[in-house]
């Protein structure tokens, strides 16, 4: 890029050193180079981009606030409280249902092991054991279940105890090993049928 001295010289204007200094000082004070101009233009472009970005964010924020201008804060807080309460109740209900399912599955297994077949008895025992005044559930099992069932069985006898099973098996084994006797005596003959003619009465 040509400086001011070259431009003056090419134009046929001769200046003294003092005039050159004065001209250079005046040009530097009042004019910028193209490189400096481009640099300032880039800064301006960046500043305008930032301005547009901030304006967009401000417009979005204003639109959002506009949606909430008619909302009562107290009403909104009450709605949030109701939502949290409903969510907690749903979570508690789900947890309760899962627990009851696990308890029922556990009791079904125990009833099967004892040979309790009656559906009516099983349902009744489940209600008693799982009720508010029932047995305590801990670590996936009902505490004291065996004692409870043994005590109830003494009253209604809905399953065989181990002693009763052993006794029944012993009786069955004894009856199976006992000798079988057969009656070898001659069978009794039926009385002979009277074939004589009937008397004739005159």
C-alpha positions as CSV (number, residue, x, y, z in Angstrom):
1,X,0.0,0.0,0.0
2,X,1.3,3.4,-0.9
3,X,2.0,5.9,1.8
4,X,1.2,9.6,1.5
5,X,4.7,10.6,0.5
6,X,4.6,8.3,-2.5
7,X,1.2,9.6,-3.5
8,X,2.4,13.2,-3.4
9,X,5.6,12.5,-5.3
10,X,3.8,10.6,-8.0
11,X,1.4,13.6,-8.3
12,X,4.4,15.9,-8.8
13,X,4.1,17.7,-5.5
14,X,7.4,18.4,-3.8
15,X,7.3,19.0,0.0
16,X,10.0,19.7,2.5
17,X,10.8,17.5,5.4
18,X,8.9,19.7,7.8
19,X,5.9,19.5,5.5
20,X,6.2,15.7,5.2
21,X,6.1,15.4,9.0
22,X,3.1,17.7,9.2
23,X,1.3,15.8,6.5
24,X,2.1,12.4,8.0
25,X,0.9,13.5,11.4
26,X,-2.4,14.9,10.0
27,X,-3.0,11.7,7.9
28,X,-2.3,9.4,10.9
29,X,-4.7,11.4,13.1
30,X,-7.5,11.6,10.6
31,X,-7.3,8.4,8.4
32,X,-6.9,4.6,9.0
33,X,-5.3,2.0,6.9
34,X,-7.4,-0.6,5.1
35,X,-6.0,-3.3,7.4
36,X,-7.0,-1.3,10.5
37,X,-10.4,-0.6,8.8
38,X,-10.9,-4.4,8.2
39,X,-10.0,-5.2,11.8
40,X,-12.5,-2.7,13.1
41,X,-15.1,-4.0,10.6
42,X,-14.7,-7.5,12.0
43,X,-15.1,-6.3,15.5
44,X,-18.2,-4.5,14.5
45,X,-19.6,-7.6,12.8
46,X,-18.9,-9.7,15.9
47,X,-20.5,-7.1,18.1
48,X,-23.6,-7.1,15.9
49,X,-23.8,-10.9,16.0
50,X,-23.6,-10.8,19.8
51,X,-26.3,-8.2,19.9
52,X,-28.6,-10.2,17.7
53,X,-28.0,-13.3,19.8
54,X,-28.7,-11.5,23.0
55,X,-31.8,-10.0,21.5
56,X,-33.0,-13.4,20.5
57,X,-32.5,-14.7,24.1
58,X,-34.3,-11.7,25.5
59,X,-37.2,-12.2,23.1
60,X,-37.4,-15.9,24.2
61,X,-37.3,-15.0,27.9
62,X,-40.0,-12.4,27.4
63,X,-42.2,-14.9,25.6
64,X,-41.8,-17.4,28.4
65,X,-42.6,-14.8,31.0
66,X,-45.6,-13.7,29.0
67,X,-47.0,-17.3,29.4
68,X,-46.8,-17.1,33.2
69,X,-48.1,-13.6,33.7
70,X,-51.6,-14.7,34.6
71,X,-50.5,-17.6,36.8
72,X,-51.1,-17.3,40.5
73,X,-47.9,-18.3,42.3
74,X,-49.9,-19.7,45.3
75,X,-52.1,-21.8,42.9
76,X,-49.0,-23.0,41.1
77,X,-47.4,-24.0,44.3
78,X,-50.5,-25.9,45.3
79,X,-50.6,-27.7,42.0
80,X,-47.0,-28.7,42.4
81,X,-47.7,-30.0,45.9
82,X,-50.7,-32.0,44.7
83,X,-48.6,-33.5,41.9
84,X,-45.8,-34.5,44.3
85,X,-48.4,-36.0,46.7
86,X,-50.0,-38.0,43.9
87,X,-46.6,-39.2,42.7
88,X,-45.6,-40.3,46.2
89,X,-49.0,-42.2,46.6
90,X,-48.5,-44.0,43.3
91,X,-45.0,-45.0,44.3
92,X,-46.1,-46.2,47.7
93,X,-49.0,-48.2,46.1
94,X,-46.6,-49.8,43.6
95,X,-44.2,-50.8,46.4
96,X,-47.1,-52.2,48.5
97,X,-48.4,-54.3,45.6
98,X,-44.9,-55.7,45.0
99,X,-44.5,-56.5,48.7
100,X,-47.9,-58.3,48.8
101,X,-47.1,-60.2,45.7
102,X,-43.8,-61.4,47.2
103,X,-45.6,-62.3,50.5
104,X,-48.3,-64.3,48.7
105,X,-45.7,-66.2,46.6
106,X,-43.7,-67.0,49.8
107,X,-46.9,-68.3,51.5
108,X,-47.9,-70.4,48.5
109,X,-44.6,-72.1,48.5
110,X,-44.9,-72.9,52.2
111,X,-48.4,-74.1,51.9
112,X,-47.4,-76.4,49.0
113,X,-44.5,-77.8,51.1
114,X,-46.9,-78.7,53.9
115,X,-49.6,-80.1,51.6
116,X,-52.3,-77.6,52.3
117,X,-54.6,-78.1,49.4
118,X,-57.9,-76.3,50.4
119,X,-58.2,-73.0,48.6
120,X,-60.5,-71.7,51.3
121,X,-58.0,-72.6,54.1
122,X,-55.1,-71.0,52.1
123,X,-57.0,-67.8,51.5
124,X,-58.0,-67.5,55.2
125,X,-54.5,-68.2,56.4
126,X,-53.1,-65.5,54.0
127,X,-55.5,-62.9,55.2
128,X,-54.6,-63.6,58.8
129,X,-50.8,-63.8,58.3
130,X,-50.6,-60.7,56.0
131,X,-53.1,-58.6,57.9
132,X,-52.3,-55.6,60.2
133,X,-52.2,-57.9,63.2
134,X,-50.4,-60.7,61.4
135,X,-46.9,-61.9,61.4
136,X,-43.9,-59.7,60.9
137,X,-42.2,-59.7,57.4
138,X,-38.5,-59.6,57.6
139,X,-35.7,-60.5,55.0
140,X,-38.2,-62.1,52.6
141,X,-39.9,-64.3,55.2
142,X,-42.6,-64.2,57.9
143,X,-41.2,-64.5,61.3
144,X,-42.6,-67.4,63.4
145,X,-44.7,-68.9,60.5
146,X,-44.0,-72.5,61.4
147,X,-45.1,-72.1,65.0
148,X,-48.2,-70.2,63.9
149,X,-49.2,-72.8,61.3
150,X,-48.6,-75.6,63.8
151,X,-50.8,-73.9,66.4
152,X,-53.6,-73.4,63.8
153,X,-53.3,-76.9,62.6
154,X,-53.9,-78.3,66.1
155,X,-57.4,-76.6,66.0
156,X,-58.5,-77.4,62.4
157,X,-56.0,-80.0,61.2
158,X,-55.6,-78.9,57.6
159,X,-52.3,-80.6,57.0
160,X,-50.4,-83.7,58.2
161,X,-47.5,-83.2,60.6
162,X,-44.2,-84.9,60.1
163,X,-45.0,-87.4,62.9
164,X,-48.4,-88.1,61.2
165,X,-46.8,-88.6,57.9
166,X,-44.2,-91.0,59.4
167,X,-47.0,-93.0,61.2
168,X,-49.1,-93.2,58.0
169,X,-46.1,-94.4,56.0
170,X,-45.3,-97.0,58.7
171,X,-48.9,-98.3,58.6
172,X,-48.8,-98.5,54.8
173,X,-45.5,-100.3,54.8
174,X,-46.7,-102.8,57.5
175,X,-49.9,-103.5,55.6
176,X,-48.0,-104.1,52.5
177,X,-45.6,-106.7,54.1
178,X,-48.3,-108.6,56.0
179,X,-48.9,-112.2,54.7
180,X,-52.1,-112.8,52.9
181,X,-54.2,-115.8,53.9
182,X,-56.4,-117.8,51.4
183,X,-59.3,-120.2,52.4
184,X,-58.4,-123.6,51.0
185,X,-61.4,-125.4,52.5
186,X,-63.8,-127.1,50.1
187,X,-66.6,-124.8,49.1
188,X,-70.0,-125.6,50.6
189,X,-72.4,-127.4,48.1
190,X,-75.7,-125.9,47.5
191,X,-78.7,-128.1,48.7
192,X,-80.0,-130.4,46.0
193,X,-83.1,-129.2,44.3
194,X,-86.3,-131.3,44.9
195,X,-87.3,-132.6,41.5
196,X,-90.1,-135.0,42.7
197,X,-93.6,-134.5,41.3
198,X,-96.0,-132.5,43.4
199,X,-98.7,-134.6,45.2
200,X,-102.1,-134.8,43.5
201,X,-105.1,-134.1,45.7
202,X,-108.5,-135.7,44.7
